[in-house]
Amino acid sequence: ESDWLLAAREARLVVATASTVVIQLLEAGVVPVVLIPAGLDPECALAMYPLAVRDLGELPAAMAVVMQDAGQRGNLLAAAWQAIGPGRNANPQDWQE
């Protein structure tokens, strides 16, 4: 596992941009807040991400959701994975420690 993924696993909060990194983070069991740029195609899978923020004003609320207890983050991981629908058969429960 790469150093940046290890660091992300140890962090209490991770913010990412809309990219394939989001998939890698989810696979590592990390639920990031994703900054969605203006003009992102609304049909894009990441536009459906449940912890997407479109401006900095939305960031505190998304951060508060992520900072809740570990059980909630487990629910968030499953919801995030289901919402963006990656094209592979994976079970996010397998990634949790």
VOVEXVO-747846 format. One record per residue: residue number from 1; residue in three letters; x, y, z of N, C-alpha, C, O, CB in turn. Coordinates in nm, 2 decimals, always signed. Each point is the difference from the previous one (the first is absolute). Glycine has a CB too. Example, Ala and Ser with C-alpha at 12.3 -4.5 7.8 and 13.67 -1.06 7.14 Angstrom:
BEGIN
{1 "ALA" {+1.32 -0.57 +0.78} {-0.09 +0.12 +0.00} {+0.09 +0.12 +0.00} {+0.10 +0.00 +0.07} {-0.29 -0.12 +0.05}};
{2 "SER" {+0.15 +0.23 -0.19} {+0.09 +0.11 +0.00} {-0.08 +0.11 +0.08} {+0.05 +0.11 +0.01} {+0.07 -0.17 -0.23}};
This chain:
BEGIN
{1 "GLU" {+0.08 -0.12 +0.00} {-0.08 +0.12 +0.00} {+0.09 +0.12 +0.00} {+0.10 +0.01 +0.07} {-0.29 -0.13 +0.05}};
{2 "SER" {+0.15 +0.22 -0.20} {+0.08 +0.12 -0.01} {+0.00 +0.09 +0.13} {-0.09 -0.01 +0.08} {+0.05 +0.01 -0.33}};
{3 "ASP" {+0.14 +0.09 +0.26} {+0.01 +0.08 +0.12} {-0.12 +0.09 +0.01} {-0.05 +0.03 +0.12} {+0.30 -0.03 -0.14}};
{4 "TRP" {-0.30 +0.06 -0.09} {-0.11 +0.09 +0.01} {-0.13 -0.07 +0.05} {-0.08 +0.06 +0.07} {+0.18 +0.08 -0.25}};
{5 "LEU" {-0.12 -0.27 +0.14} {-0.12 -0.07 +0.05} {+0.02 -0.03 +0.15} {-0.10 +0.00 +0.07} {+0.07 -0.10 -0.30}};
{6 "LEU" {+0.15 +0.06 +0.27} {+0.02 -0.02 +0.14} {-0.03 +0.13 +0.08} {-0.06 -0.01 +0.11} {+0.23 -0.17 -0.16}};
{7 "ALA" {-0.12 +0.29 +0.00} {-0.03 +0.13 +0.07} {-0.15 +0.03 +0.01} {-0.05 +0.05 +0.10} {+0.28 +0.03 -0.18}};
{8 "ALA" {-0.29 -0.11 -0.03} {-0.15 +0.03 -0.01} {-0.07 -0.09 +0.10} {-0.10 +0.05 +0.07} {+0.12 +0.01 -0.31}};
{9 "ARG" {+0.02 -0.18 +0.26} {-0.07 -0.09 +0.10} {+0.02 +0.05 +0.14} {-0.09 -0.02 +0.08} {+0.13 -0.18 -0.24}};
{10 "GLU" {+0.07 +0.26 +0.19} {+0.03 +0.05 +0.13} {-0.06 +0.14 +0.03} {-0.02 +0.04 +0.11} {+0.23 -0.17 -0.12}};
{11 "ALA" {-0.25 +0.20 -0.10} {-0.06 +0.13 +0.02} {-0.14 -0.01 +0.05} {-0.08 -0.10 -0.03} {+0.22 +0.19 -0.15}};
{12 "ARG" {-0.18 +0.01 +0.26} {-0.14 +0.01 +0.04} {-0.10 +0.05 -0.11} {-0.12 -0.03 +0.01} {+0.20 +0.07 +0.23}};
{13 "LEU" {-0.02 +0.03 -0.33} {-0.08 +0.06 -0.11} {+0.08 +0.01 -0.12} {+0.12 +0.05 +0.00} {-0.26 +0.08 +0.16}};
{14 "VAL" {+0.09 -0.17 -0.27} {+0.06 +0.01 -0.13} {-0.09 +0.08 -0.10} {-0.12 -0.03 -0.01} {+0.25 -0.19 +0.05}};
{15 "VAL" {-0.07 +0.32 -0.10} {-0.08 +0.07 -0.11} {+0.08 -0.03 -0.13} {+0.12 +0.02 -0.01} {-0.20 +0.17 +0.17}};
{16 "ALA" {+0.00 -0.22 -0.26} {+0.06 -0.03 -0.13} {-0.08 +0.07 -0.11} {-0.11 +0.05 +0.02} {+0.18 -0.28 +0.06}};
{17 "THR" {-0.01 +0.24 -0.19} {-0.06 +0.06 -0.12} {-0.07 -0.12 -0.08} {+0.03 -0.11 +0.03} {+0.14 +0.30 -0.04}};
{18 "ALA" {-0.26 -0.15 -0.08} {-0.07 -0.10 -0.07} {+0.09 -0.07 -0.10} {+0.04 +0.06 -0.11} {-0.25 +0.07 +0.13}};
{19 "SER" {+0.26 -0.25 +0.01} {+0.09 -0.07 -0.08} {+0.00 -0.15 +0.04} {-0.08 -0.04 +0.09} {+0.23 +0.25 -0.11}};
{20 "THR" {-0.07 -0.29 -0.05} {+0.00 -0.14 +0.03} {+0.06 -0.03 +0.14} {-0.01 -0.11 +0.05} {+0.04 +0.07 -0.30}};
{21 "VAL" {+0.04 +0.14 +0.31} {+0.05 -0.01 +0.13} {-0.11 -0.04 +0.10} {+0.02 -0.07 +0.10} {+0.16 +0.24 -0.15}};
{22 "VAL" {-0.30 -0.11 +0.02} {-0.11 -0.03 +0.09} {-0.03 -0.15 +0.01} {-0.02 -0.06 +0.11} {-0.08 +0.28 -0.17}};
{23 "ILE" {+0.11 -0.29 -0.05} {-0.02 -0.15 -0.01} {+0.11 -0.06 +0.08} {-0.03 -0.10 +0.08} {-0.08 +0.11 -0.30}};
{24 "GLN" {+0.23 +0.03 +0.21} {+0.11 -0.06 +0.07} {-0.01 +0.02 +0.15} {+0.02 -0.09 +0.08} {+0.13 +0.13 -0.28}};
{25 "LEU" {-0.20 +0.08 +0.24} {-0.02 +0.02 +0.14} {-0.11 -0.09 +0.06} {+0.01 -0.06 +0.10} {+0.06 +0.30 -0.14}};
{26 "LEU" {-0.18 -0.25 -0.04} {-0.11 -0.09 +0.05} {+0.04 -0.14 +0.01} {-0.03 -0.07 +0.10} {-0.13 +0.22 -0.21}};
{27 "GLU" {+0.24 -0.20 +0.02} {+0.06 -0.13 +0.00} {+0.08 -0.02 +0.13} {+0.01 -0.11 +0.05} {-0.01 +0.10 -0.30}};
{28 "ALA" {+0.07 +0.11 +0.29} {+0.08 +0.00 +0.12} {-0.08 +0.02 +0.13} {+0.06 -0.01 +0.11} {+0.13 +0.10 -0.25}};
{29 "GLY" {-0.32 -0.08 +0.13} {-0.09 +0.02 +0.11} {+0.00 +0.14 +0.05} {-0.05 +0.02 +0.11} {+0.10 -0.25 -0.05}};
{30 "VAL" {-0.01 +0.33 -0.14} {+0.00 +0.14 +0.04} {-0.12 +0.06 -0.08} {-0.01 -0.01 -0.12} {+0.26 +0.02 +0.16}};
{31 "VAL" {-0.33 +0.07 +0.04} {-0.11 +0.07 -0.06} {+0.03 +0.15 -0.01} {+0.00 +0.07 +0.10} {-0.17 -0.24 -0.01}};
{32 "PRO" {+0.21 +0.21 -0.21} {+0.04 +0.14 -0.01} {-0.12 +0.10 -0.02} {-0.10 -0.05 -0.06} {+0.32 -0.03 -0.03}};
{33 "VAL" {-0.20 +0.20 +0.12} {-0.09 +0.11 -0.04} {+0.06 +0.03 -0.14} {+0.12 +0.02 -0.02} {-0.18 +0.07 +0.26}};
{34 "VAL" {-0.03 -0.07 -0.34} {+0.05 +0.02 -0.14} {-0.05 +0.14 -0.04} {-0.11 +0.04 +0.00} {+0.11 -0.28 -0.05}};
{35 "LEU" {+0.10 +0.32 +0.01} {-0.03 +0.13 -0.06} {-0.03 -0.01 -0.15} {+0.08 -0.05 -0.08} {+0.08 +0.16 +0.24}};
{36 "ILE" {-0.29 -0.08 -0.19} {-0.05 -0.02 -0.14} {+0.01 +0.14 -0.07} {-0.06 +0.09 +0.05} {-0.09 -0.28 +0.02}};
{37 "PRO" {+0.23 +0.19 -0.17} {+0.01 +0.13 -0.07} {-0.13 +0.04 -0.08} {-0.08 -0.08 -0.04} {+0.33 +0.04 +0.02}};
{38 "ALA" {-0.27 +0.17 +0.01} {-0.11 +0.05 -0.08} {+0.02 -0.05 -0.15} {+0.11 -0.01 -0.05} {-0.14 +0.22 +0.20}};
{39 "GLY" {-0.08 -0.25 -0.21} {+0.01 -0.05 -0.13} {+0.02 -0.15 -0.02} {+0.01 -0.05 -0.11} {+0.08 +0.27 +0.06}};
{40 "LEU" {-0.08 -0.29 +0.17} {+0.02 -0.15 -0.01} {-0.13 -0.05 -0.06} {-0.11 +0.04 +0.04} {+0.27 -0.05 +0.16}};
{41 "ASP" {-0.15 -0.08 -0.30} {-0.11 -0.06 -0.06} {-0.09 -0.07 +0.10} {+0.05 -0.08 +0.08} {+0.09 +0.04 -0.29}};
{42 "PRO" {-0.27 +0.08 +0.22} {-0.09 -0.05 +0.10} {-0.02 -0.15 -0.02} {-0.05 -0.07 +0.10} {-0.06 +0.29 -0.08}};
{43 "GLU" {+0.14 -0.28 -0.13} {-0.01 -0.14 -0.02} {+0.12 -0.08 +0.05} {+0.00 -0.12 +0.00} {-0.14 +0.17 -0.20}};
{44 "CYS" {+0.25 +0.02 +0.23} {+0.12 -0.06 +0.05} {-0.03 -0.07 +0.13} {-0.07 +0.05 +0.09} {+0.22 +0.13 -0.20}};
{45 "ALA" {-0.09 -0.29 +0.13} {-0.02 -0.08 +0.13} {+0.03 +0.08 +0.12} {-0.07 +0.00 +0.10} {+0.12 -0.21 -0.22}};
{46 "LEU" {+0.06 +0.29 +0.12} {+0.04 +0.08 +0.11} {-0.10 +0.11 +0.04} {+0.00 +0.05 +0.11} {+0.24 -0.10 -0.17}};
{47 "ALA" {-0.32 +0.09 -0.04} {-0.10 +0.10 +0.03} {-0.11 -0.06 +0.10} {-0.07 +0.08 +0.06} {+0.11 +0.03 -0.29}};
{48 "MET" {-0.05 -0.24 +0.24} {-0.09 -0.06 +0.09} {+0.06 -0.04 +0.13} {-0.07 -0.05 +0.09} {-0.05 -0.04 -0.29}};
{49 "TYR" {+0.24 +0.12 +0.23} {+0.07 -0.03 +0.12} {-0.07 +0.07 +0.12} {-0.02 +0.12 -0.01} {+0.24 -0.15 -0.12}};
{50 "PRO" {-0.25 -0.05 +0.24} {-0.08 +0.06 +0.11} {+0.07 +0.11 +0.08} {-0.06 +0.07 +0.07} {-0.05 -0.29 -0.07}};
{51 "LEU" {+0.25 +0.22 +0.00} {+0.07 +0.10 +0.07} {+0.07 +0.10 -0.09} {+0.11 +0.04 +0.02} {-0.08 -0.20 +0.16}};
{52 "ALA" {-0.10 +0.19 -0.29} {+0.05 +0.10 -0.09} {-0.03 +0.14 +0.04} {-0.12 +0.03 +0.05} {+0.10 -0.20 -0.24}};
{53 "VAL" {+0.11 +0.26 +0.18} {-0.03 +0.14 +0.03} {+0.04 +0.08 -0.12} {+0.09 -0.02 -0.07} {-0.05 -0.01 +0.32}};
{54 "ARG" {-0.12 +0.13 -0.28} {+0.02 +0.08 -0.12} {+0.06 +0.14 +0.03} {+0.05 +0.07 -0.09} {-0.25 -0.18 -0.01}};
{55 "ASP" {+0.20 +0.15 +0.23} {+0.07 +0.12 +0.04} {+0.05 -0.02 +0.14} {-0.05 -0.09 +0.07} {-0.09 +0.23 -0.23}};
{56 "LEU" {+0.22 -0.05 +0.21} {+0.06 -0.01 +0.13} {-0.10 +0.02 +0.11} {+0.02 -0.05 +0.11} {+0.19 +0.13 -0.20}};
{57 "GLY" {-0.33 -0.02 +0.06} {-0.10 +0.02 +0.10} {-0.07 -0.13 +0.04} {-0.05 -0.01 +0.11} {+0.01 +0.23 -0.21}};
{58 "GLU" {+0.05 -0.32 +0.01} {-0.06 -0.13 +0.03} {+0.10 -0.09 +0.07} {-0.04 -0.11 +0.06} {-0.10 +0.13 -0.26}};
{59 "LEU" {+0.27 +0.02 +0.21} {+0.10 -0.09 +0.05} {-0.02 -0.03 +0.15} {+0.02 -0.12 +0.04} {+0.14 +0.22 -0.20}};
{60 "PRO" {-0.19 -0.01 +0.25} {-0.01 -0.03 +0.14} {-0.11 -0.11 +0.03} {+0.02 -0.08 +0.09} {+0.05 +0.31 -0.04}};
{61 "ALA" {-0.18 -0.22 -0.12} {-0.11 -0.10 +0.03} {+0.05 -0.14 -0.05} {-0.02 -0.10 +0.07} {-0.16 +0.27 -0.10}};
{62 "ALA" {+0.25 -0.18 -0.08} {+0.05 -0.13 -0.05} {+0.11 -0.05 +0.10} {+0.01 -0.12 +0.02} {-0.06 +0.18 -0.26}};
{63 "MET" {+0.13 +0.03 +0.29} {+0.11 -0.04 +0.09} {-0.07 -0.06 +0.13} {+0.05 -0.10 +0.05} {+0.11 +0.28 -0.14}};
{64 "ALA" {-0.26 -0.12 +0.14} {-0.07 -0.04 +0.12} {-0.05 -0.14 -0.02} {+0.01 -0.08 +0.09} {-0.07 +0.31 -0.03}};
{65 "VAL" {+0.00 -0.26 -0.18} {-0.05 -0.14 -0.02} {+0.12 -0.10 +0.00} {-0.02 -0.11 +0.07} {-0.17 +0.20 -0.21}};
{66 "VAL" {+0.30 -0.06 +0.08} {+0.11 -0.09 +0.00} {+0.06 -0.02 +0.14} {+0.05 -0.11 +0.03} {+0.00 +0.18 -0.27}};
{67 "MET" {-0.05 +0.03 +0.32} {+0.07 -0.01 +0.13} {-0.08 -0.08 +0.10} {+0.04 -0.01 +0.12} {+0.06 +0.23 -0.17}};
{68 "GLN" {-0.22 -0.27 +0.02} {-0.08 -0.07 +0.09} {+0.06 -0.14 +0.03} {+0.11 -0.03 -0.05} {-0.31 +0.14 -0.03}};
{69 "ASP" {+0.14 -0.19 +0.16} {+0.06 -0.12 +0.05} {+0.03 -0.10 -0.12} {-0.05 +0.01 -0.11} {-0.07 +0.02 +0.33}};
{70 "ALA" {+0.20 -0.13 -0.18} {+0.05 -0.10 -0.10} {-0.12 -0.08 -0.07} {+0.01 -0.03 -0.12} {+0.20 +0.01 +0.25}};
{71 "GLY" {-0.31 -0.01 -0.05} {-0.12 -0.07 -0.06} {-0.06 +0.08 -0.11} {-0.04 -0.05 -0.10} {+0.00 -0.06 +0.32}};
{72 "GLN" {+0.02 +0.24 -0.20} {-0.06 +0.09 -0.10} {+0.09 +0.00 -0.12} {-0.05 +0.00 -0.11} {-0.06 +0.14 +0.29}};
{73 "ARG" {+0.24 -0.13 -0.16} {+0.09 +0.01 -0.12} {-0.01 -0.13 -0.08} {+0.02 +0.00 -0.12} {+0.14 +0.15 +0.25}};
{74 "GLY" {-0.18 -0.26 -0.06} {-0.02 -0.13 -0.07} {-0.13 +0.01 -0.09} {+0.00 -0.05 -0.11} {+0.11 -0.08 +0.29}};
{75 "ASN" {-0.21 +0.19 -0.13} {-0.12 +0.02 -0.08} {+0.02 +0.10 -0.11} {-0.04 -0.02 -0.11} {-0.10 -0.02 +0.31}};
{76 "LEU" {+0.22 +0.14 -0.18} {+0.04 +0.10 -0.10} {+0.08 -0.07 -0.11} {-0.02 +0.03 -0.12} {+0.02 +0.15 +0.29}};
{77 "LEU" {+0.09 -0.27 -0.13} {+0.08 -0.07 -0.10} {-0.09 -0.08 -0.10} {+0.02 +0.00 -0.12} {+0.17 -0.01 +0.29}};
{78 "ALA" {-0.28 -0.07 -0.11} {-0.09 -0.07 -0.08} {-0.09 +0.09 -0.09} {-0.02 -0.03 -0.12} {+0.02 -0.15 +0.29}};
{79 "ALA" {-0.05 +0.28 -0.12} {-0.09 +0.10 -0.07} {+0.08 +0.06 -0.11} {-0.05 +0.02 -0.11} {-0.09 +0.02 +0.31}};
{80 "ALA" {+0.26 +0.00 -0.17} {+0.09 +0.07 -0.11} {+0.03 -0.10 -0.11} {-0.01 +0.04 -0.12} {+0.11 +0.11 +0.30}};
{81 "TRP" {-0.07 -0.27 -0.14} {+0.04 -0.10 -0.11} {-0.13 -0.03 -0.09} {+0.02 +0.00 -0.12} {+0.16 -0.10 +0.28}};
{82 "GLN" {-0.29 +0.09 -0.09} {-0.12 -0.03 -0.08} {-0.04 +0.12 -0.09} {-0.05 -0.02 -0.11} {-0.03 -0.13 +0.30}};
{83 "ALA" {+0.10 +0.27 -0.14} {-0.05 +0.12 -0.07} {+0.08 +0.03 -0.13} {-0.05 +0.04 -0.10} {-0.02 +0.05 +0.32}};
{84 "ILE" {+0.20 -0.12 -0.21} {+0.08 +0.03 -0.12} {+0.01 -0.12 -0.09} {+0.05 +0.02 -0.12} {+0.08 +0.15 +0.25}};
{85 "GLY" {-0.17 -0.28 -0.09} {-0.01 -0.12 -0.08} {+0.12 -0.04 -0.09} {-0.01 +0.00 -0.12} {-0.22 +0.06 +0.12}};
{86 "PRO" {+0.35 -0.08 +0.06} {+0.11 -0.04 -0.08} {-0.03 -0.13 -0.08} {-0.08 -0.08 +0.05} {+0.23 +0.19 +0.12}};
{87 "GLY" {-0.09 -0.12 -0.28} {-0.03 -0.12 -0.09} {+0.08 -0.12 +0.04} {+0.06 -0.06 -0.09} {-0.11 +0.22 -0.09}};
{88 "ARG" {+0.04 -0.20 +0.31} {+0.06 -0.13 +0.04} {-0.08 -0.06 +0.11} {-0.07 +0.07 +0.07} {+0.30 +0.01 -0.14}};
{89 "ASN" {-0.22 -0.20 +0.08} {-0.07 -0.07 +0.11} {+0.09 +0.00 +0.13} {+0.09 -0.08 +0.01} {-0.21 -0.07 -0.18}};
{90 "ALA" {+0.09 +0.24 +0.25} {+0.08 +0.01 +0.13} {-0.09 +0.02 +0.11} {-0.11 +0.05 -0.01} {+0.30 +0.04 -0.11}};
{91 "ASN" {-0.15 -0.13 +0.24} {-0.08 +0.02 +0.12} {+0.08 +0.09 +0.09} {+0.11 -0.05 +0.05} {-0.22 -0.18 -0.07}};
{92 "PRO" {+0.07 +0.35 +0.05} {+0.07 +0.09 +0.09} {+0.02 -0.06 +0.14} {+0.09 +0.05 +0.07} {-0.18 +0.14 -0.20}};
{93 "GLN" {+0.01 -0.28 +0.17} {+0.02 -0.06 +0.14} {+0.13 -0.08 +0.00} {+0.05 -0.01 +0.11} {-0.30 -0.01 -0.08}};
{94 "ASP" {+0.30 -0.02 -0.14} {+0.12 -0.08 +0.00} {+0.12 +0.09 +0.03} {+0.11 -0.05 +0.04} {-0.21 -0.11 -0.21}};
{95 "TRP" {+0.09 +0.29 +0.15} {+0.11 +0.09 +0.02} {+0.02 +0.05 +0.14} {+0.10 +0.06 +0.03} {-0.14 +0.01 -0.26}};
{96 "GLN" {-0.06 -0.08 +0.31} {+0.00 +0.05 +0.14} {+0.09 -0.09 +0.08} {+0.00 -0.13 -0.01} {-0.23 +0.23 -0.01}};
{97 "GLU" {+0.30 -0.04 +0.11} {+0.09 -0.08 +0.09} {-0.08 -0.06 +0.11} {+0.06 -0.07 +0.09} {+0.13 +0.22 -0.14}};
